[in-house]
Amino acid sequence: MEYRSLGRSGLKVSTLTMGTMTFGGRGNFGATGAVEVDDARRLVDLCIDQGVNLIDTANVYSGGRSEEIVGEVLGGKRPGDVLIASKVRFPMGSGPNEQGLSRLHIIRECEASLKRLRTDRIDVYLVHQWDGQTPLDETMAALDTLVQHGKVRYVGCSNFSAWHLMKALGISERHNLTRFVTQQIHYTLEAREAEYELLPVALDQGVGVMAWSPLAGGLLSGKHRRNQTAEGSRQLAGWTEPPIRDEDRLWRIVDELVRIGEARGVSAAQVALAWLLGRPAVATLVIGGRTETQFRDNLAAADLRLTDEERTALDTVSRPPVIYPYWHQGNTASGRFGPADLILDRTKD
């Protein structure tokens, strides 16, 4: 297992992070899985044995049950260098102050997460989504308070736009507050929108990328093919993320993944994960699952290295459209591009 710095920090994280959205199975999250304590313990042990040092959860996953299971599995005594990431933002009740990124909600929910996790600190604490009704100064100051009090070690964001992220970084710099070291975003071979702004910002500003659902909810695993959805999938259970706007493009990508995987003697899922691990600013991929088989297969991607030819084939079949202002920049400014500008592939077919 390789370990990478998480953004502009000294924290080293494994290139694969264990995701626990499948833990608990309550409410809408039942569509992703319903892993309980005994099975969770086996899965956590498997990941740690393979070198994973970061376990990712959130207070909203199964209404707190995912955090409870993680806390029970680790038993308040973390083995070795195991880190915990959790998140705050979504509703945890029906009251007007039981959601969002206000000082009240952030600090109250951090305390609740610490109790469920049976720990005295969260290593990476992320705001789970944008809140346009709370001043960002208030949010960043609340996160800084948690760091200063030793309840949180590093902070990050998830599902922010690039301007949201830059505004947060600017506030942190202006007021000398703890800055985001990471952003957890959806980024896959099928969904490469992050390459327009989020990856360039990450590279330019030193904000490490944690990619969530790197197999697009299992759609890039190779188990799903044209006109064939595998039994037990999230899609059949009613899970609607990620949205697929061009199914033909999706299946062309899957066909290429399967072709490369068969030639290399590995799964399509491993190929998709290996492609992501070679992208700029990516620190770690959050892999989830319900079975040991799923985790074992995904964990093997940590050692897979794609050839230049394989990468080119995957880049070509999945290339996003070059929207404005990027096509104009490509036509008139390419001679002055820096490293962050070069992340977006402006190749003309």
C-alpha positions as CSV (number, residue, x, y, z in Angstrom):
1,M,0.0,0.0,0.0
2,E,1.3,3.4,-0.9
3,Y,0.8,6.4,1.4
4,R,0.4,10.0,0.2
5,S,0.4,13.3,1.9
6,L,-3.2,14.6,2.3
7,G,-2.9,18.0,0.5
8,R,-0.6,20.6,2.0
9,S,-0.3,18.7,5.3
10,G,2.1,16.2,6.9
11,L,-0.7,13.6,7.3
12,K,0.0,10.4,5.3
13,V,-3.0,8.5,4.2
14,S,-3.3,5.2,2.3
15,T,-4.2,5.5,-1.3
16,L,-7.3,3.5,-0.5
17,T,-9.6,4.6,2.3
18,M,-12.3,2.3,3.7
19,G,-15.8,3.8,3.2
20,T,-18.5,2.8,5.6
21,M,-21.7,4.1,4.0
22,T,-22.9,0.5,3.8
23,F,-22.7,0.1,7.6
24,G,-26.1,0.2,9.3
25,G,-28.7,0.0,6.5
26,R,-31.1,2.5,8.0
27,G,-33.4,4.7,6.0
28,N,-32.4,5.5,2.5
29,F,-28.9,4.1,3.2
30,G,-30.4,0.6,3.2
31,A,-30.1,0.8,-0.6
32,T,-26.3,0.8,-0.3
33,G,-26.1,-2.1,2.2
34,A,-26.8,-3.1,5.8
35,V,-23.5,-4.3,7.2
36,E,-23.7,-4.8,11.0
37,V,-21.0,-5.2,13.7
38,D,-19.8,-8.7,13.1
39,D,-19.4,-8.4,9.4
40,A,-18.0,-4.9,9.8
41,R,-15.3,-6.1,12.1
42,R,-14.2,-8.6,9.5
43,L,-14.1,-6.0,6.8
44,V,-12.3,-3.5,8.9
45,D,-9.7,-6.1,9.9
46,L,-9.2,-7.0,6.3
47,C,-8.6,-3.4,5.2
48,I,-6.2,-2.7,8.1
49,D,-4.3,-5.9,7.3
50,Q,-3.9,-4.7,3.7
51,G,-2.4,-1.4,4.9
52,V,-5.5,0.9,4.8
53,N,-5.0,3.5,7.6
54,L,-8.1,5.7,7.0
55,I,-11.7,4.8,7.7
56,D,-14.3,7.2,6.4
57,T,-17.8,7.7,7.8
58,A,-20.4,10.5,8.4
59,N,-22.9,11.3,11.0
60,V,-25.8,11.1,8.5
61,Y,-24.9,7.6,7.3
62,S,-27.9,5.5,8.6
63,G,-28.7,8.3,11.1
64,G,-25.5,7.8,13.1
65,R,-25.5,4.0,13.0
66,S,-22.4,3.8,10.7
67,E,-20.4,5.9,13.3
68,E,-21.7,3.7,16.1
69,I,-20.5,0.5,14.3
70,V,-17.1,2.0,13.5
71,G,-16.8,3.0,17.2
72,E,-17.8,-0.5,18.4
73,V,-15.5,-2.3,16.0
74,L,-12.5,-0.1,17.0
75,G,-13.6,-0.4,20.6
76,G,-12.2,3.0,21.5
77,K,-8.7,1.6,21.0
78,R,-7.4,2.2,17.5
79,P,-4.9,-0.3,16.2
80,G,-1.6,1.3,15.2
81,D,-2.0,4.3,13.0
82,V,-5.6,4.0,12.0
83,L,-7.3,7.3,11.3
84,I,-11.0,8.3,11.3
85,A,-12.7,10.7,9.0
86,S,-16.3,11.9,9.5
87,K,-18.6,14.6,8.2
88,V,-21.2,17.1,9.2
89,R,-23.9,19.1,7.4
90,F,-27.0,17.1,6.6
91,P,-30.1,16.9,8.8
92,M,-29.8,14.9,12.1
93,G,-33.3,15.8,13.2
94,S,-36.3,17.9,12.3
95,G,-35.4,21.1,14.1
96,P,-34.3,24.3,12.3
97,N,-30.8,24.1,13.8
98,E,-30.3,20.4,13.2
99,Q,-28.7,20.8,9.8
100,G,-26.3,23.1,8.1
101,L,-22.9,24.6,8.9
102,S,-23.6,27.0,11.7
103,R,-21.3,27.1,14.7
104,L,-24.1,25.5,16.8
105,H,-24.7,22.6,14.5
106,I,-21.0,21.9,13.7
107,I,-19.9,21.8,17.3
108,R,-22.9,20.0,18.6
109,E,-22.7,17.3,15.9
110,C,-18.9,16.9,16.4
111,E,-19.5,16.1,20.1
112,A,-22.2,13.6,19.1
113,S,-19.9,12.0,16.5
114,L,-17.1,11.6,19.0
115,K,-19.5,9.8,21.4
116,R,-20.7,7.4,18.7
117,L,-17.1,6.8,17.5
118,R,-15.9,6.2,21.1
119,T,-12.9,8.5,20.6
120,D,-11.6,11.8,21.8
121,R,-10.7,13.1,18.3
122,I,-11.6,12.9,14.7
123,D,-8.6,13.0,12.5
124,V,-10.2,14.4,9.3
125,Y,-13.5,16.3,9.8
126,L,-15.3,17.4,6.6
127,V,-18.2,19.7,6.0
128,H,-20.4,17.4,3.9
129,Q,-22.0,19.9,1.6
130,W,-22.3,23.6,0.9
131,D,-24.5,25.7,3.1
132,G,-25.4,29.0,1.4
133,Q,-27.4,30.3,4.4
134,T,-24.5,30.3,6.9
135,P,-21.7,32.8,6.6
136,L,-18.6,30.9,5.6
137,D,-16.6,32.9,8.1
138,E,-18.8,31.4,10.9
139,T,-18.2,27.9,9.5
140,M,-14.5,28.2,9.2
141,A,-14.2,29.7,12.7
142,A,-16.2,26.9,14.2
143,L,-13.9,24.3,12.6
144,D,-10.9,26.2,13.8
145,T,-12.3,26.1,17.4
146,L,-12.6,22.3,17.1
147,V,-9.0,22.0,16.0
148,Q,-7.8,24.4,18.8
149,H,-9.6,22.3,21.4
150,G,-8.0,19.0,20.1
151,K,-11.3,17.4,19.0
152,V,-10.4,17.6,15.3
153,R,-6.9,17.4,13.7
154,Y,-7.5,18.3,10.1
155,V,-10.5,19.7,8.2
156,G,-11.8,19.5,4.7
157,C,-14.9,19.9,2.6
158,S,-17.0,17.7,0.4
159,N,-19.1,18.5,-2.6
160,F,-18.1,22.1,-2.8
161,S,-17.8,24.0,-6.1
162,A,-14.4,25.5,-6.9
163,W,-15.6,29.0,-5.9
164,H,-16.9,27.7,-2.6
165,L,-13.5,26.1,-1.9
166,M,-11.5,29.2,-2.9
167,K,-13.7,31.4,-0.8
168,A,-13.1,29.1,2.2
169,L,-9.3,29.1,1.6
170,G,-9.4,32.9,1.4
171,I,-11.2,33.3,4.7
172,S,-8.8,30.9,6.4
173,E,-5.8,32.9,5.1
174,R,-7.3,36.3,5.9
175,H,-8.3,35.3,9.5
176,N,-5.4,32.9,10.2
177,L,-7.8,30.0,10.6
178,T,-7.3,26.3,10.0
179,R,-7.5,25.7,6.2
180,F,-9.0,22.8,4.3
181,V,-6.3,20.2,3.5
182,T,-8.7,18.0,1.5
183,Q,-11.8,17.9,-0.6
184,Q,-13.9,14.7,-0.9
185,I,-15.5,14.8,-4.4
186,H,-17.1,12.5,-6.9
187,Y,-14.6,11.7,-9.5
188,T,-14.6,8.7,-11.8
189,L,-13.8,7.7,-15.4
190,E,-17.5,8.3,-16.1
191,A,-17.7,11.6,-14.2
192,R,-14.7,13.8,-15.0
193,E,-16.4,17.2,-14.4
194,A,-13.9,17.7,-11.5
195,E,-11.2,18.3,-14.1
196,Y,-12.7,21.6,-15.2
197,E,-12.1,23.4,-11.8
198,L,-11.9,21.2,-8.7
199,L,-8.7,19.3,-9.7
200,P,-6.9,22.4,-10.9
201,V,-7.8,24.2,-7.6
202,A,-6.6,21.1,-5.7
203,L,-3.3,21.1,-7.4
204,D,-2.8,24.8,-7.3
205,Q,-3.8,25.3,-3.7
206,G,-2.5,22.1,-2.2
207,V,-5.9,20.5,-1.3
208,G,-5.7,16.7,-1.5
209,V,-8.5,14.9,-3.3
210,M,-10.5,12.1,-1.7
211,A,-12.6,10.5,-4.4
212,W,-15.9,9.1,-3.2
213,S,-17.8,6.4,-5.1
214,P,-14.8,5.9,-7.5
215,L,-16.6,3.0,-9.2
216,A,-19.8,5.2,-9.8
217,G,-21.9,3.1,-7.4
218,G,-20.6,-0.1,-8.9
219,L,-21.4,0.8,-12.5
220,L,-17.7,0.7,-13.4
221,S,-17.1,-2.7,-11.7
222,G,-17.6,-4.7,-14.9
223,K,-20.5,-6.5,-13.4
224,H,-23.0,-4.1,-15.1
225,R,-23.1,-4.2,-18.9
226,R,-25.4,-3.0,-21.6
227,N,-29.0,-4.0,-20.8
228,Q,-27.7,-6.0,-17.8
229,T,-27.7,-4.8,-14.2
230,A,-26.3,-7.1,-11.7
231,E,-28.5,-8.5,-8.9
232,G,-28.1,-6.8,-5.6
233,S,-26.9,-3.5,-7.1
234,R,-27.7,-0.1,-5.7
235,Q,-29.4,0.8,-8.9
236,L,-31.9,-2.0,-8.6
237,A,-32.5,-0.9,-5.0
238,G,-33.4,2.6,-6.0
239,W,-30.1,4.5,-5.4
240,T,-29.9,7.3,-7.9
241,E,-26.3,8.5,-7.6
242,P,-24.4,9.2,-9.7
243,P,-26.7,10.5,-12.5
244,I,-25.8,9.0,-15.9
245,R,-26.5,11.5,-18.7
246,D,-25.1,9.4,-21.6
247,E,-25.6,5.7,-21.2
248,D,-23.9,4.8,-24.5
249,R,-20.7,6.6,-23.3
250,L,-20.9,4.8,-19.9
251,W,-21.0,1.4,-21.7
252,R,-18.2,2.3,-24.0
253,I,-16.1,3.1,-20.9
254,V,-17.1,-0.2,-19.3
255,D,-16.2,-2.1,-22.5
256,E,-12.7,-0.6,-22.4
257,L,-12.3,-1.3,-18.7
258,V,-13.3,-5.0,-19.3
259,R,-11.0,-5.2,-22.3
260,I,-8.0,-4.0,-20.4
261,G,-8.9,-6.0,-17.3
262,E,-9.1,-9.2,-19.3
263,A,-5.8,-8.6,-21.0
264,R,-4.1,-8.0,-17.6
265,G,-5.9,-10.7,-15.7
266,V,-7.6,-8.3,-13.3
267,S,-11.1,-6.9,-12.8
268,A,-12.5,-3.9,-14.6
269,A,-12.9,-2.3,-11.1
270,Q,-9.2,-2.5,-10.4
271,V,-8.5,-0.9,-13.8
272,A,-10.9,2.0,-13.0
273,L,-9.4,2.5,-9.6
274,A,-5.8,2.4,-10.9
275,W,-6.7,5.1,-13.5
276,L,-7.9,7.4,-10.8
277,L,-4.8,6.8,-8.6
278,G,-2.7,8.1,-11.5
279,R,-4.6,11.4,-11.7
280,P,-3.2,14.7,-10.4
281,A,-3.9,15.8,-6.8
282,V,-5.6,12.5,-6.0
283,A,-4.5,11.4,-2.5
284,T,-6.9,8.5,-1.8
285,L,-10.0,6.7,-3.1
286,V,-12.9,5.9,-0.7
287,I,-13.8,2.3,-1.5
288,G,-17.0,0.7,0.0
289,G,-18.7,-2.6,-0.2
290,R,-20.8,-5.2,1.5
291,T,-18.6,-8.3,1.2
292,E,-15.0,-9.4,1.6
293,T,-14.9,-10.3,-2.0
294,Q,-15.7,-6.7,-3.0
295,F,-13.1,-5.3,-0.7
296,R,-10.4,-7.8,-1.6
297,D,-10.8,-7.0,-5.3
298,N,-10.8,-3.2,-4.8
299,L,-7.8,-3.4,-2.4
300,A,-5.8,-5.2,-5.1
301,A,-5.9,-2.0,-7.2
302,A,-3.4,-0.4,-4.9
303,D,-0.7,-2.4,-6.7
304,L,-1.9,-2.1,-10.3
305,R,0.1,0.2,-12.6
306,L,-1.4,1.0,-16.0
307,T,0.7,1.4,-19.1
308,D,0.7,4.7,-21.0
309,E,-1.2,3.0,-23.8
310,E,-3.9,1.8,-21.4
311,R,-4.2,5.2,-19.9
312,T,-4.5,6.8,-23.3
313,A,-7.3,4.4,-24.3
314,L,-9.2,5.2,-21.1
315,D,-8.6,8.9,-21.5
316,T,-9.9,8.8,-25.0
317,V,-13.1,6.9,-24.4
318,S,-14.0,9.0,-21.3
319,R,-12.8,12.5,-22.4
320,P,-15.2,15.2,-21.2
321,P,-16.4,18.0,-23.6
322,V,-14.2,21.1,-23.6
323,I,-16.7,23.8,-22.5
324,Y,-16.2,27.5,-22.4
325,P,-13.8,29.2,-21.4
326,Y,-11.6,26.1,-21.7
327,W,-11.9,25.7,-25.5
328,H,-11.1,29.4,-25.9
329,Q,-8.1,29.1,-23.6
330,G,-6.9,26.1,-25.5
331,N,-7.1,28.0,-28.8
332,T,-5.4,31.2,-27.6
333,A,-3.5,30.7,-24.3
334,S,-2.0,27.2,-24.4
335,G,1.5,28.6,-24.7
336,R,1.1,30.1,-21.2
337,F,-0.5,27.1,-19.4
338,G,0.8,26.0,-16.0
339,P,0.5,22.6,-14.4
340,A,-3.0,23.1,-13.1
341,D,-4.2,24.2,-16.6
342,L,-2.9,21.0,-18.1
343,I,-5.1,18.7,-16.0
344,L,-8.0,19.2,-18.4
345,D,-7.5,17.3,-21.7
346,R,-8.1,19.7,-24.5
347,T,-7.2,17.1,-27.2
348,K,-9.4,17.5,-30.3
349,D,-10.8,14.2,-31.7
